[in-house]
Amino acid sequence: MGLFRRRGEDDAARLDARAMRALERRGVDLSNPLRVVHRMNFPDRHTAEAAAATLRDEGWSVATDAMAFGSGSVVRAERERVLTPASCAADRERFQALVRAGAGDYDGWEAAPAA
């Protein structure tokens, strides 16, 4: 099982690095804080709201919405921060732990210059 986890972590790190390079190619200065947005999907509103409350307590700005189909909910968490490989890894680990606890799915992140 450790082999699979390691490969998944390596794949995630590669994807994060690719996204960071794409931002730099667009002229984004990664030494400045960016608005980083993470998305998660949960099977029901109650689970989504519990995750959202946890993230708010951790300083994230959070919104929840019903999914277009079914009874699931989407959680969107955002915060301004300097984007680094370490911050990407820490965020991914945190959000994946939340979705595992709530039987949800982590849908990834995006970043843009802060307003």
TORVO-304563 format. One record per residue: residue in three letters; z, x, y of N, C-alpha, C, CB in turn. Coordinates in steps of 0.05 Angstrom, whole numbers. Last residue first. Glycine has a CB too. Layout:
# TORVO-304563
- Ala,Z,X,Y,Z,X,Y,Z,X,Y,Z,X,Y
...
***
This chain:
# TORVO-304563
- Ala,-110,-134,799,-120,-145,825,-106,-133,848,-115,-175,825
- Ala,-126,-81,754,-107,-100,765,-117,-110,792,-79,-88,768
- Pro,-185,-78,714,-169,-68,736,-151,-90,747,-187,-58,759
- Ala,-172,-100,646,-189,-99,670,-172,-88,693,-201,-128,677
- Ala,-175,-108,575,-162,-98,600,-183,-97,622,-151,-69,595
- Glu,-155,-141,515,-175,-133,534,-161,-123,559,-194,-157,541
- Trp,-140,-146,444,-133,-143,472,-158,-137,489,-113,-121,476
- Gly,-128,-188,385,-136,-165,400,-129,-166,430,-165,-161,398
- Asp,-108,-229,355,-137,-231,362,-146,-208,379,-143,-256,376
- Tyr,-67,-237,301,-70,-222,326,-100,-221,332,-57,-193,325
- Asp,-44,-298,273,-64,-276,273,-65,-263,301,-92,-288,266
- Gly,17,-321,240,-6,-323,258,-26,-300,254,3,-324,286
- Ala,67,-327,218,44,-334,202,19,-338,219,49,-360,186
- Gly,108,-306,249,100,-334,254,76,-343,239,95,-338,283
- Ala,112,-253,234,136,-270,233,129,-300,235,156,-262,255
- Arg,60,-236,247,69,-236,219,93,-255,216,77,-207,209
- Val,62,-239,302,45,-258,288,52,-258,258,15,-250,291
- Leu,100,-199,315,104,-227,323,87,-246,306,98,-230,352
- Ala,74,-153,294,100,-162,283,106,-191,290,123,-143,294
- Gln,30,-152,328,26,-157,299,52,-165,286,14,-132,285
- Phe,55,-139,376,42,-165,373,36,-171,343,16,-166,388
- Arg,75,-87,364,92,-108,373,80,-136,368,99,-105,402
- Glu,28,-58,351,50,-60,331,68,-84,338,67,-34,331
- Arg,0,-63,399,-11,-74,374,11,-78,354,-33,-55,363
- Asp,35,-34,433,29,-63,438,19,-76,412,9,-67,460
- Ala,33,17,410,58,3,412,54,-27,416,75,14,436
- Ala,-23,29,416,-10,28,389,16,13,390,-5,57,379
- Cys,-27,27,472,-44,10,455,-31,7,428,-72,21,452
- Ser,7,68,487,13,41,495,-3,21,479,7,37,525
- Ala,-20,112,464,7,105,455,14,77,463,28,125,467
- Pro,-68,114,492,-69,109,463,-41,101,453,-78,135,448
- Thr,-57,74,552,-58,100,537,-61,94,508,-33,118,543
- Leu,-57,43,613,-67,42,585,-70,70,574,-95,27,585
- Val,-6,21,651,-24,43,648,-32,43,618,-12,71,657
- Arg,-3,-50,665,8,-25,654,-14,-4,653,20,-29,626
- Glu,12,-117,673,0,-93,685,13,-69,673,1,-93,716
- Arg,3,-166,623,21,-149,638,4,-126,650,44,-137,620
- Glu,0,-225,582,-11,-204,599,10,-190,615,-32,-216,617
- Ala,-16,-264,527,5,-249,540,-8,-228,557,25,-237,520
- Arg,-29,-325,500,-42,-304,516,-19,-290,532,-65,-315,535
- Val,-34,-361,441,-16,-348,460,-31,-326,474,10,-339,446
- Val,-57,-421,415,-64,-395,424,-43,-385,444,-93,-394,436
- Ser,-42,-462,358,-40,-456,387,-47,-427,392,-11,-462,397
- Gly,-65,-514,312,-56,-488,320,-55,-484,351,-74,-467,309
- Ser,-86,-560,291,-60,-562,304,-49,-535,314,-40,-574,285
- Gly,-157,-568,303,-133,-566,287,-108,-567,303,-134,-540,271
- Phe,-193,-536,355,-194,-552,330,-168,-548,315,-218,-544,312
- Ala,-179,-508,400,-199,-529,403,-199,-547,378,-226,-517,407
- Met,-107,-500,405,-134,-491,396,-153,-514,398,-132,-481,366
- Ala,-68,-505,464,-76,-516,438,-103,-504,431,-76,-547,439
- Asp,-37,-449,495,-56,-471,495,-61,-480,467,-83,-462,509
- Thr,8,-412,535,1,-422,509,-18,-446,513,27,-431,493
- Ala,19,-350,570,9,-378,570,3,-386,541,-17,-380,588
- Val,61,-303,602,51,-315,577,41,-343,583,73,-315,556
- Ser,77,-239,621,68,-264,631,53,-278,609,50,-261,658
- Trp,131,-202,593,103,-209,593,99,-236,608,92,-211,564
- Gly,185,-189,588,172,-183,613,142,-189,614,176,-155,619
- Glu,212,-205,544,205,-177,545,189,-169,570,189,-169,520
- Asp,215,-259,551,240,-244,553,235,-214,555,258,-250,529
- Arg,162,-270,539,172,-274,567,197,-258,571,176,-304,573
- Leu,164,-261,484,148,-244,501,156,-246,530,118,-250,498
- Thr,196,-304,467,204,-276,461,189,-257,480,198,-268,432
- Ala,165,-347,482,191,-343,494,201,-315,490,212,-363,482
- Ala,121,-340,449,117,-339,478,144,-334,491,104,-364,488
- Ala,143,-350,399,133,-324,405,130,-320,435,105,-320,391
- Ala,156,-405,407,177,-386,400,168,-357,406,185,-388,371
- Glu,105,-426,415,124,-427,437,148,-408,432,135,-455,441
- Ala,83,-419,364,71,-406,388,91,-405,411,45,-421,396
- Thr,115,-453,334,115,-424,328,104,-408,352,98,-418,303
- His,101,-502,358,129,-493,357,131,-463,353,144,-508,335
- Arg,46,-508,349,56,-504,376,85,-493,376,55,-530,392
- Asp,20,-471,292,30,-495,306,42,-488,333,51,-509,288
- Pro,-3,-423,276,-10,-447,262,-1,-473,275,0,-447,234
- Phe,-29,-381,328,-7,-390,311,-14,-417,299,19,-391,327
- Asn,-60,-323,354,-63,-350,345,-41,-357,325,-91,-354,331
- Met,-61,-282,412,-51,-287,385,-56,-317,379,-22,-280,382
- Arg,-83,-231,456,-86,-259,446,-76,-260,418,-115,-268,449
- His,-67,-194,515,-67,-196,486,-69,-225,478,-42,-182,474
- Val,-89,-158,570,-85,-185,559,-87,-183,529,-106,-204,571
- Val,-73,-119,625,-78,-118,597,-70,-146,585,-62,-96,582
- Arg,-94,-94,683,-84,-119,673,-92,-121,643,-96,-144,689
- Leu,-73,-26,694,-93,-46,688,-79,-72,680,-113,-36,666
- Pro,-54,29,735,-46,5,719,-70,-14,717,-22,-9,732
- Asn,-92,90,729,-81,68,745,-73,45,727,-102,59,766
- Ser,-116,122,693,-90,131,703,-77,110,721,-93,158,717
- Leu,-166,101,682,-144,94,664,-117,105,672,-151,104,636
- Asp,-210,75,723,-192,97,723,-168,90,706,-184,106,751
- Val,-273,52,705,-245,45,707,-228,70,704,-237,24,686
- Gly,-328,60,698,-316,70,722,-286,63,726,-331,60,745
- Arg,-348,47,650,-353,28,671,-339,36,697,-343,1,663
- Arg,-328,88,619,-357,88,625,-364,69,647,-373,82,600
- Glu,-275,69,614,-281,93,630,-310,95,638,-272,118,615
- Leu,-284,26,579,-273,21,606,-279,45,624,-243,16,605
- Ala,-302,54,535,-320,35,548,-310,29,576,-322,9,531
- Arg,-255,83,521,-279,97,530,-299,79,545,-293,111,506
- Met,-224,39,505,-216,55,529,-239,71,539,-192,74,521
- Ala,-252,22,460,-249,4,483,-241,20,508,-228,-18,477
- Arg,-245,68,428,-272,59,436,-271,41,460,-286,45,412
- Ala,-190,67,421,-202,90,435,-230,83,444,-204,115,416
- Asp,-185,20,392,-172,22,418,-185,45,434,-142,28,414
- Leu,-213,35,346,-223,12,362,-210,13,390,-216,-14,349
- Arg,-180,76,327,-208,81,334,-219,60,352,-225,84,309
- Ala,-133,47,317,-133,69,337,-161,76,346,-118,94,326
- Ala,-151,14,276,-142,2,301,-142,23,323,-114,-10,298
- Asp,-161,53,237,-183,36,247,-176,24,274,-190,14,226
- Asp,-109,73,229,-131,91,238,-154,75,250,-141,108,215
- Glu,-84,27,210,-75,39,235,-96,57,246,-49,54,230
- Gly,-114,20,163,-114,-1,183,-105,10,210,-97,-24,175
- Arg,-99,67,136,-127,63,143,-129,42,165,-143,55,119
- Arg,-44,56,129,-53,79,145,-82,76,154,-50,105,129
- Arg,-45,12,96,-33,10,122,-43,32,140,-2,10,120
- Phe,-70,33,51,-83,12,65,-72,9,93,-80,-14,50
- Leu,-31,71,36,-59,80,42,-73,58,58,-74,85,16
- Gly,13,40,24,14,58,47,-14,67,55,31,81,42
- Met,0,16,-24,0,0,0,0,17,25,24,-19,0
***
